[in-house]
Amino acid sequence: ATRGRSFRDACDQCHVLPEPSSRPAAEWRRVVKRMEKNMTWMNRVVGSRAVPGEPQLRPDDILAYLERNAGR
C-alpha cells in the first residue's frame, strides 16, 4: 500500500487534505477519533461489510501516518 493512502482516501472525500505537520501527534489522535463518525458515514471503516474493490478506510493507518508526519 502507498504510504498515506488511507489518509488520502478517507480525508479528501470531505475536505482539502490537512498538512500532517500542522498539528502535533497528540492532537491528531483526537482529530481522527472525531472524524471516524464521518468516515463511517461516507464509506466503510474496516470491519463492516465491504463491496468488492471498495477502499477500506483504516483509522489506525490514518493516525499512524499523521503521527509520523506530525509537527512538534
C-alpha positions, 0 to 999 in steps of 0.5 A, a space after each residue: 500500500 502507498 504510504 498515506 493512502 488511507 489518509 488520502 482516501 478517507 480525508 479528501 472525500 470531505 475536505 482539502 487534505 490537512 498538512 500532517 505537520 500542522 498539528 502535533 501527534 497528540 492532537 491528531 489522535 483526537 482529530 481522527 477519533 472525531 472524524 471516524 463518525 464521518 468516515 463511517 458515514 461516507 464509506 466503510 471503516 474496516 470491519 463492516 461489510 465491504 463491496 468488492 474493490 471498495 477502499 477500506 478506510 483504516 483509522 489506525 493507518 490514518 493516525 499512524 501516518 499523521 503521527 509520523 508526519 506530525 509537527 512538534 
